[in-house]
Amino acid sequence: MYKIIVGGQIHNSGIELLKSINNFNVNILSDASQETLENNIQDADAILLRLQSFSKSMIDKCPKLKILSRNGVGYDRIDIQELTKRRIPLTIVGDVNSSSVAEHTIMLILNLLKNTKKHDEMVRSDNWKDRDLLISNDFEDKRLLIVGFGRIGQKVARIADSFGAKISVFDPFISNKNTFPLHYQLIDTLDFGLKQADIITLHAPGTTKPIISEREISLMNKDAIIINTSRGSHIDLDALGRALLENNIKAAGLDVYPEEPPIIEEHKIFKIKNAIFSPHIAGLSNDCASRMALNSAQNIIDALNGKLKHDFVINKEVL
Protein backbone atom coordinates (compact mmCIF):
# COMPACT_ATOMS: atom_id res chain seq x y z
CA MET A 1 0.00 0.00 0.00
CA TYR A 2 1.11 3.53 -0.81
CA LYS A 3 0.25 6.29 1.65
CA ILE A 4 -0.97 9.42 -0.16
CA ILE A 5 -1.24 12.70 1.75
CA VAL A 6 -3.51 15.39 0.29
CA GLY A 7 -2.61 18.74 1.87
CA GLY A 8 -6.12 20.07 2.43
CA GLN A 9 -9.33 19.93 0.42
CA ILE A 10 -9.07 19.87 -3.38
CA HIS A 11 -11.79 19.35 -5.99
CA ASN A 12 -13.57 16.09 -5.35
CA SER A 13 -12.78 14.76 -8.83
CA GLY A 14 -9.12 14.44 -7.85
CA ILE A 15 -9.97 12.77 -4.53
CA GLU A 16 -12.21 10.24 -6.25
CA LEU A 17 -9.46 9.42 -8.75
CA LEU A 18 -6.91 8.76 -6.01
CA LYS A 19 -9.38 6.68 -3.99
CA SER A 20 -10.16 4.55 -7.03
CA ILE A 21 -6.63 3.08 -6.96
CA ASN A 22 -6.66 -0.17 -4.96
CA ASN A 23 -3.21 0.11 -3.39
CA PHE A 24 -3.58 3.76 -2.33
CA ASN A 25 -4.31 4.75 1.26
CA VAL A 26 -5.53 8.33 0.79
CA ASN A 27 -5.33 10.67 3.78
CA ILE A 28 -7.02 14.06 3.21
CA LEU A 29 -5.86 16.61 5.76
CA SER A 30 -8.51 18.63 7.59
CA ASP A 31 -7.09 21.94 6.40
CA ALA A 32 -4.36 23.34 4.16
CA SER A 33 -2.28 24.92 6.93
CA GLN A 34 1.48 24.58 7.02
CA GLU A 35 1.38 23.13 10.53
CA THR A 36 -1.14 20.42 9.69
CA LEU A 37 0.90 19.35 6.68
CA GLU A 38 4.17 19.20 8.61
CA ASN A 39 2.57 17.00 11.28
CA ASN A 40 1.26 14.42 8.82
CA ILE A 41 3.97 13.62 6.29
CA GLN A 42 6.23 11.15 8.10
CA ASP A 43 5.09 7.96 6.32
CA ALA A 44 4.03 9.54 3.02
CA ASP A 45 4.92 7.89 -0.27
CA ALA A 46 3.33 10.78 -2.17
CA ILE A 47 2.15 14.25 -1.20
CA LEU A 48 -0.36 16.36 -3.09
CA LEU A 49 0.57 19.93 -2.16
CA ARG A 50 -1.68 22.96 -2.28
CA LEU A 51 -0.14 26.39 -1.48
CA GLN A 52 2.06 25.28 1.41
CA SER A 53 5.83 25.59 1.36
CA PHE A 54 8.02 22.49 1.33
CA SER A 55 11.49 22.95 2.82
CA LYS A 56 14.53 20.72 3.32
CA SER A 57 13.49 20.05 6.92
CA MET A 58 10.12 18.79 5.67
CA ILE A 59 11.79 16.57 3.10
CA ASP A 60 13.91 15.16 5.94
CA LYS A 61 10.71 14.19 7.75
CA CYS A 62 9.41 11.95 4.95
CA PRO A 63 12.15 9.48 3.92
CA LYS A 64 9.69 7.34 1.92
CA LEU A 65 8.60 10.24 -0.32
CA LYS A 66 8.56 9.32 -4.00
CA ILE A 67 6.74 12.30 -5.53
CA LEU A 68 5.63 15.80 -4.58
CA SER A 69 2.68 16.83 -6.73
CA ARG A 70 1.60 20.50 -6.78
CA ASN A 71 -2.09 21.21 -7.26
CA GLY A 72 -1.14 24.23 -9.36
CA VAL A 73 1.74 25.63 -11.40
CA GLY A 74 3.80 27.67 -8.89
CA TYR A 75 6.70 26.20 -6.93
CA ASP A 76 8.73 29.13 -5.58
CA ARG A 77 8.30 27.97 -1.95
CA ILE A 78 9.58 24.47 -2.58
CA ASP A 79 13.19 23.31 -2.11
CA ILE A 80 13.66 21.92 -5.61
CA GLN A 81 17.40 21.46 -5.13
CA GLU A 82 16.89 19.12 -2.17
CA LEU A 83 14.15 17.18 -3.96
CA THR A 84 16.44 16.74 -6.95
CA LYS A 85 19.31 15.65 -4.72
CA ARG A 86 17.09 12.85 -3.40
CA ARG A 87 15.71 12.08 -6.87
CA ILE A 88 12.15 13.03 -5.92
CA PRO A 89 10.18 14.50 -8.84
CA LEU A 90 8.23 17.72 -8.36
CA THR A 91 5.23 17.92 -10.68
CA ILE A 92 2.77 20.66 -11.64
CA VAL A 93 -0.58 20.49 -13.41
CA GLY A 94 0.41 22.18 -16.68
CA ASP A 95 -1.76 24.55 -18.66
CA VAL A 96 -5.14 24.02 -17.01
CA ASN A 97 -6.24 27.59 -16.25
CA SER A 98 -5.34 29.75 -19.25
CA SER A 99 -8.77 29.24 -20.84
CA SER A 100 -10.49 30.12 -17.55
CA VAL A 101 -8.50 33.34 -17.18
CA ALA A 102 -9.04 34.28 -20.83
CA GLU A 103 -12.80 33.75 -20.53
CA HIS A 104 -12.91 35.78 -17.31
CA THR A 105 -11.05 38.59 -19.07
CA ILE A 106 -13.57 38.62 -21.91
CA MET A 107 -16.42 38.53 -19.38
CA LEU A 108 -15.08 41.69 -17.71
CA ILE A 109 -14.68 43.43 -21.06
CA LEU A 110 -18.21 42.59 -22.17
CA ASN A 111 -19.65 43.49 -18.77
CA LEU A 112 -18.14 46.97 -18.98
CA LEU A 113 -18.90 47.51 -22.67
CA LYS A 114 -22.51 46.47 -22.27
CA ASN A 115 -22.98 48.19 -18.87
CA THR A 116 -24.50 45.05 -17.41
CA LYS A 117 -24.75 46.34 -13.84
CA LYS A 118 -26.66 49.49 -14.82
CA HIS A 119 -29.08 47.62 -17.06
CA ASP A 120 -29.77 45.15 -14.27
CA GLU A 121 -30.50 48.08 -11.95
CA MET A 122 -32.93 49.57 -14.50
CA VAL A 123 -35.11 46.47 -14.38
CA ARG A 124 -34.88 45.98 -10.61
CA SER A 125 -35.77 49.65 -9.92
CA ASP A 126 -38.50 49.82 -12.57
CA ASN A 127 -36.62 52.42 -14.62
CA TRP A 128 -37.45 50.83 -17.98
CA LYS A 129 -37.40 54.21 -19.72
CA ASP A 130 -33.65 54.50 -19.04
CA ARG A 131 -33.03 51.88 -21.71
CA ASP A 132 -33.06 54.80 -24.17
CA LEU A 133 -29.87 56.24 -22.63
CA LEU A 134 -27.86 54.06 -25.05
CA ILE A 135 -25.11 53.23 -22.58
CA SER A 136 -24.27 49.86 -24.16
CA ASN A 137 -21.42 49.48 -26.66
CA ASP A 138 -20.26 46.75 -29.04
CA PHE A 139 -17.01 44.77 -28.92
CA GLU A 140 -16.87 44.61 -32.71
CA ASP A 141 -14.32 47.04 -34.22
CA LYS A 142 -13.00 48.07 -30.80
CA ARG A 143 -9.21 48.39 -30.68
CA LEU A 144 -7.98 45.87 -28.10
CA LEU A 145 -4.41 46.14 -26.82
CA ILE A 146 -3.09 42.93 -25.26
CA VAL A 147 -0.03 43.52 -23.07
CA GLY A 148 1.77 40.17 -22.84
CA PHE A 149 1.22 37.47 -25.44
CA GLY A 150 1.71 34.19 -23.59
CA ARG A 151 -0.89 31.42 -23.45
CA ILE A 152 -3.56 33.60 -21.82
CA GLY A 153 -2.93 36.63 -24.02
CA GLN A 154 -3.15 34.46 -27.14
CA LYS A 155 -6.44 32.92 -26.03
CA VAL A 156 -7.89 36.34 -25.23
CA ALA A 157 -6.88 37.44 -28.73
CA ARG A 158 -8.58 34.47 -30.39
CA ILE A 159 -11.84 35.02 -28.50
CA ALA A 160 -11.80 38.79 -29.12
CA ASP A 161 -11.00 38.16 -32.77
CA SER A 162 -14.21 36.13 -33.09
CA PHE A 163 -16.13 39.20 -31.88
CA GLY A 164 -14.54 41.29 -34.62
CA ALA A 165 -12.29 43.33 -32.34
CA LYS A 166 -9.12 44.83 -33.81
CA ILE A 167 -6.20 43.13 -32.06
CA SER A 168 -2.91 44.83 -31.24
CA VAL A 169 -0.19 43.28 -29.07
CA PHE A 170 2.69 44.65 -27.03
CA ASP A 171 5.19 42.03 -25.94
CA PRO A 172 8.95 42.70 -26.20
CA PHE A 173 9.61 38.97 -25.65
CA ILE A 174 8.00 37.75 -28.87
CA SER A 175 10.93 35.97 -30.49
CA ASN A 176 9.49 34.68 -33.74
CA LYS A 177 7.60 37.45 -35.48
CA ASN A 178 7.18 35.30 -38.57
CA THR A 179 4.54 33.20 -36.78
CA PHE A 180 2.65 36.26 -35.48
CA PRO A 181 -0.93 36.40 -36.91
CA LEU A 182 -0.90 38.71 -39.90
CA HIS A 183 -4.11 40.53 -39.00
CA TYR A 184 -2.85 41.38 -35.49
CA GLN A 185 -0.84 44.55 -35.07
CA LEU A 186 2.46 44.11 -33.23
CA ILE A 187 3.18 47.31 -31.26
CA ASP A 188 6.80 48.40 -30.81
CA THR A 189 6.21 50.64 -27.78
CA LEU A 190 3.63 50.46 -25.01
CA ASP A 191 3.05 54.22 -25.17
CA PHE A 192 1.93 53.99 -28.80
CA GLY A 193 -0.40 51.13 -28.02
CA LEU A 194 -1.98 52.92 -25.05
CA LYS A 195 -2.69 56.03 -27.13
CA GLN A 196 -4.71 54.19 -29.74
CA ALA A 197 -6.45 51.49 -27.68
CA ASP A 198 -10.13 51.40 -26.71
CA ILE A 199 -9.52 48.46 -24.36
CA ILE A 200 -6.26 47.46 -22.63
CA THR A 201 -5.86 44.05 -21.00
CA LEU A 202 -2.77 42.97 -19.06
CA HIS A 203 -1.30 39.46 -19.30
CA ALA A 204 2.39 40.12 -18.66
CA PRO A 205 4.73 38.29 -16.26
CA GLY A 206 5.76 39.86 -12.95
CA THR A 207 7.59 43.20 -13.01
CA THR A 208 9.49 45.27 -10.45
CA LYS A 209 7.26 48.32 -10.94
CA PRO A 210 3.71 48.93 -12.23
CA ILE A 211 3.15 48.67 -15.97
CA ILE A 212 0.28 51.15 -15.65
CA SER A 213 0.79 54.19 -13.45
CA GLU A 214 -0.28 57.83 -13.67
CA ARG A 215 1.91 58.58 -16.70
CA GLU A 216 0.60 55.64 -18.72
CA ILE A 217 -3.01 56.43 -17.80
CA SER A 218 -2.51 59.99 -19.06
CA LEU A 219 -1.78 58.56 -22.53
CA MET A 220 -5.11 56.70 -22.76
CA ASN A 221 -8.21 58.11 -24.39
CA LYS A 222 -11.13 59.10 -22.15
CA ASP A 223 -13.28 56.19 -23.38
CA ALA A 224 -10.61 53.59 -22.60
CA ILE A 225 -11.36 50.47 -20.56
CA ILE A 226 -8.57 48.68 -18.69
CA ILE A 227 -8.63 45.06 -17.50
CA ASN A 228 -6.20 43.28 -15.18
CA THR A 229 -6.44 39.54 -14.55
CA SER A 230 -2.65 39.10 -14.40
CA ARG A 231 -0.67 40.58 -11.47
CA GLY A 232 -1.97 43.06 -8.90
CA SER A 233 1.34 44.91 -8.99
CA HIS A 234 0.85 45.78 -12.67
CA ILE A 235 -1.41 48.76 -11.89
CA ASP A 236 -1.03 51.69 -9.52
CA LEU A 237 -4.42 51.30 -7.86
CA ASP A 238 -4.66 54.85 -6.52
CA ALA A 239 -3.69 56.39 -9.87
CA LEU A 240 -6.35 54.27 -11.56
CA GLY A 241 -8.93 55.32 -8.96
CA ARG A 242 -8.18 59.01 -9.56
CA ALA A 243 -8.44 58.58 -13.32
CA LEU A 244 -11.84 56.90 -13.02
CA LEU A 245 -13.10 59.47 -10.50
CA GLU A 246 -12.04 62.35 -12.77
CA ASN A 247 -13.44 60.63 -15.90
CA ASN A 248 -10.02 60.49 -17.54
CA ILE A 249 -10.76 56.91 -18.57
CA LYS A 250 -14.09 55.16 -18.89
CA ALA A 251 -13.96 51.98 -16.81
CA ALA A 252 -11.85 49.24 -15.25
CA GLY A 253 -12.21 45.56 -14.47
CA LEU A 254 -9.89 44.05 -11.87
CA ASP A 255 -9.40 40.51 -10.61
CA VAL A 256 -6.00 41.07 -8.94
CA TYR A 257 -4.69 43.67 -6.49
CA PRO A 258 -1.35 44.85 -5.06
CA GLU A 259 -2.32 43.30 -1.72
CA GLU A 260 -4.90 40.56 -1.34
CA PRO A 261 -7.45 40.84 -0.05
CA PRO A 262 -7.32 44.60 -0.65
CA ILE A 263 -8.01 47.01 2.21
CA ILE A 264 -11.19 48.52 0.80
CA GLU A 265 -11.16 51.61 3.05
CA GLU A 266 -7.72 52.68 1.81
CA HIS A 267 -8.60 52.96 -1.90
CA LYS A 268 -11.25 55.20 -3.46
CA ILE A 269 -11.54 52.93 -6.49
CA PHE A 270 -13.77 50.49 -4.60
CA LYS A 271 -16.46 53.18 -4.27
CA ILE A 272 -16.49 54.00 -7.98
CA LYS A 273 -19.40 52.62 -10.01
CA ASN A 274 -17.61 52.42 -13.37
CA ALA A 275 -15.33 49.68 -12.09
CA ILE A 276 -16.04 45.99 -11.59
CA PHE A 277 -14.13 43.61 -9.35
CA SER A 278 -13.66 39.91 -8.70
CA PRO A 279 -11.66 38.29 -5.85
CA HIS A 280 -8.71 36.83 -7.81
CA ILE A 281 -10.83 34.00 -9.18
CA ALA A 282 -10.20 34.27 -12.94
CA GLY A 283 -8.38 30.94 -12.85
CA LEU A 284 -10.56 29.38 -10.15
CA SER A 285 -13.60 28.16 -12.00
CA ASN A 286 -15.18 24.89 -10.93
CA ASP A 287 -14.06 23.30 -14.21
CA CYS A 288 -10.51 24.57 -13.78
CA ALA A 289 -10.33 23.33 -10.18
CA SER A 290 -11.44 19.91 -11.40
CA ARG A 291 -8.75 19.84 -14.10
CA MET A 292 -6.10 20.85 -11.55
CA ALA A 293 -7.16 18.16 -9.10
CA LEU A 294 -7.32 15.47 -11.76
CA ASN A 295 -3.90 16.36 -13.17
CA SER A 296 -2.20 16.54 -9.77
CA ALA A 297 -3.76 13.20 -8.77
CA GLN A 298 -2.82 11.59 -12.09
CA ASN A 299 0.79 12.73 -11.64
CA ILE A 300 0.92 10.75 -8.39
CA ILE A 301 -0.61 7.68 -10.03
CA ASP A 302 1.81 7.88 -12.95
CA ALA A 303 4.85 8.42 -10.72
CA LEU A 304 4.11 5.41 -8.51
CA ASN A 305 3.54 3.28 -11.59
CA GLY A 306 6.72 4.40 -13.33
CA LYS A 307 4.87 6.27 -16.08
CA LEU A 308 5.35 9.91 -15.08
CA LYS A 309 4.86 12.34 -17.98
CA HIS A 310 7.98 14.35 -18.74
CA ASP A 311 6.10 17.61 -19.48
CA PHE A 312 4.71 17.93 -15.95
CA VAL A 313 8.02 17.44 -14.11
CA ILE A 314 9.95 20.52 -12.97
CA ASN A 315 13.22 18.83 -12.01
CA LYS A 316 13.46 16.66 -15.13
CA GLU A 317 16.96 15.52 -14.27
CA VAL A 318 15.49 13.03 -11.75
CA LEU A 319 13.78 11.04 -14.50
N, C-alpha and C positions, 0 to 999 in steps of 0.2 A: 504493500500500500504506500502511495505517495501522500504526504501531508501538504495540502495547499492552503496557504493563508491569504485571505482576501482582506485588504486593509481598509475596511469600512464598506458601506453599502454602495454597490454599483448597479447598473441596470439589470433587471432580473433575467434578461436573455443570456447574459454572460454567466450568471450563477447557475442557471438551468443547464447550460452547456457543460460546465465543469462537473456538476453533480451527475451528469449522464454517463461519466466515465467510471467504469466499475472499480478500478483500483485507485481512485482518488478519494481521500478523506478531506472534504472541503470545510474549512473553518472560517466563517464570516465574522469579522470583528464587529463589536457593537457600535463602534464609532471610528472615524478616520483620524483620530488624534495621534500625535507622535508618540505619546506615552503608551497608549494602548498597543500600538504596533510593536514598540520596543519590548514590551512585556510578553509578546506572544509569538516570537519568531524562532525560538531555540531549536525546535525539531523540524523546521520547515524544509521541504524539498523544493518548493516553489512559492514565490510571493507575488501577489498581484497588488501593485502599489498605486495608490491614488496620488495625492499631492504631497505626501510626507517626504522628508529627506531620508537619505540612506547613506550613512557614514561608514568609515572603516570599523569603528567600534561595533556598529550593528552587524556588519558582515562577519566580524569575529564571533558574534553570538550565535550564528547559524551555520555551523560547519557542514551541514548536509545540503546547503542551498545549491540548486542546479540551474535556476533561472530567476531573474528579477524582471517581471513584466509590468511596464507602466501602462496604466489606463489613460493614456494621453500621448502627447508628443514631446513634452518638455522633460529635461533630465539634468538641469543645472544644479540641483541639490543632491546629486547622487555621485558617490565616489567611483567613477568609471575606472580609474586607474587601478584601484584595489580589486574591483570585480574582474578586470582583465587579467591581473596578476594571478588570480585564483581560477581563471578560465571559466568564469560565470557570465553567460550572455545577458546583456541588458536589451530588452526589446521595447519598441513603441508600437503604436497602432497604425501608423502610416497616415495617408491622406483620407481621413474620414469626415473632416468637418468643413472643408473648403466650400462645398456646395451649400451647407447650412449658413455659413457666414455670407456667402454671395447672395443667397435668397433674402437673408435678413437685410442686407444692404439695399437691395432693390425694393423691399417692403418699405423701408424708411423713405427712400426717394419718392415712391408712389404716394405714400401717406402725406408727405409734405406738398407734392405737386397737386394732389387732388383735394387737399385740405379736409382730410377725412374727419378729424376731430370736430371742426366747425360745422360740417354738414350733419354729423351725428347730433350735435347740440341743437341744430335747427329743428330736427324732428322731435327730439325729446322736450323742447321748450315751446313747441307749437308755433315756431316762426317759419312756416312754410314759404312765406313771401320772400324770405331772404335768399331763396334759391336763385333769384334773379340778380344777385350781386356778382355773379360770374367770377368766383374766387378759385375755381378749379382750372388746372392747366394740364396740357398733354406732355407725355414723355417724348413722343415723336418729334424729331428735328431739334431736340434740345442738345446743346453741346456739353458732353460729359467728359470731364477730365479725371482720369484714373491715375493716382499717384502710387506707383508700385505695381509691377506687372508680373507677380508670382502667380501661384495657382488660383488664389482668390480673385486677384485683379483680373486675370484672364477669364474666369467664369462670370464675373460681373459684366465684363465687356460683351461676352457672348449673349447673355440675357438682355442687356441693354440694346444690343444690336438688333435683336428680334423685335424690339419696340420701335425701331427706326431712329434711335438716338445717334448723334454724330460723335464717334469715339475718338478721343485724343488721349495719349499716354505720356506720362513723364516717369522715366525710370533710367537713371544713369548706368544701371548694371545690366541692361539688355546687351548681350554679347553678340548675338547673331541677328543683325538687322535684316538679313535676307529672308528670314522666316517670319518676319513681322507682317501681320495681315495688311494687304495693300490699301484697304479702304479705311484703316485706322491712321490717325495722324500721330507721328512720333515727335514729341515736343523736346526741343534741345534745352530749354531753361524753364524752371518752374514758374518764374515771374510771367513769362509769355503765356503759359497755359492758364494761370490764374486770371489774367486780364480778359481772356476770351471765353472762359467757361461759364455756363449757366449752372452746372452742378459739379462739385468737386467731391470725390470720394477717396479716402486714404486707405492704402493697403501696403504700406511700406514697412520694412523691418525696423527694429528699435534704433533710436537716434539719441545723441547726447543732449540735444536741445529741441524745442518744438519745431515742427515743420511749418506750422501755421501760428504766427503770432500777429501782433498789431500791424507790423509792416506788410505782411502778406495779405492780411484782410483788407488793408487799404487799397490793394491792387484789384480786388474783386468788384464786379458790378453790383449794383444795389439790389438786383433780383436774384443774386446767387444763392444757391443752397449748398451747404457743406455737410458731409456725412463722415463719421468716424466709427468704424467697427474694427479698428486695428490695434493701436496702442494709445492709452490715455495721455501719455506724455507728448503725443504728436501735436496737440492743440493747447495754446494758452487759453485756459477756460475763462479767465476774467476778461481778456481781450475780446474773446468771442461774445461773451455776455454783453459787453459795452456796445459792440457792433450791432447786435440784434436789438438792443434797447434803443439805440439811436437810428435804427432803420438803415444802417449802412450796408447790410446784407439782408436777404429775405428770411432765411430759415436755417435751422440746423437739426440734424438727427445724430444722437450720440448713444453708443452702446458701451463705451469705455471712458475712463476718467483718470486724471493724474493720481488720485488716491481713491481706493475702493474699499468699502462704499464711500461715496463722496459726502463731505459735511455740507448738507444742504444749506444751512444758515449762512455759510461763509461765501456763497457764490450767488449773485443775482440771477444768473442764467436759469436757475431752476424755478424762477417765478415768471419767466417770460413765456407767453403763449405760443409764439411762433418757433418753438423748439419742441422736439419729442425725444424721449429718453427710454432706454431699456437697460436692465441691470447686468450688463456684460454677459448676455445670454445668446449672442449671435450664433455661437458654435455649440449651444447646449439644447438643441431640440431633442425631443424624445427619440426620434429616428437616429440622430447622431449619437446620442448616449448609448443606444442599442448597438450601433456599429462599433463604438469604442469598446464596449464590454465584450462583445463577441470576438473582436480581434485580439484583445488582451488575453482572453481566456484561451483562444485557439493557439496563441503563441506558447502558452504553458503546455498545452496538449502536444503540440509539435515538438517542443524542446525535449520533453520527457519520453518521446517516442523516436527521437533521433531524426526528426524531419523538419527542423526549424528553418523557416524561410529567410534567406539571406537579406532580403530588402528591409526586413523589420528589425534587424540587429544593429545596434549602435557600435559596439566594439567587435567588429567583424573578424578581428584577428583571433578571436577565441574559437572560431568555427573550424 
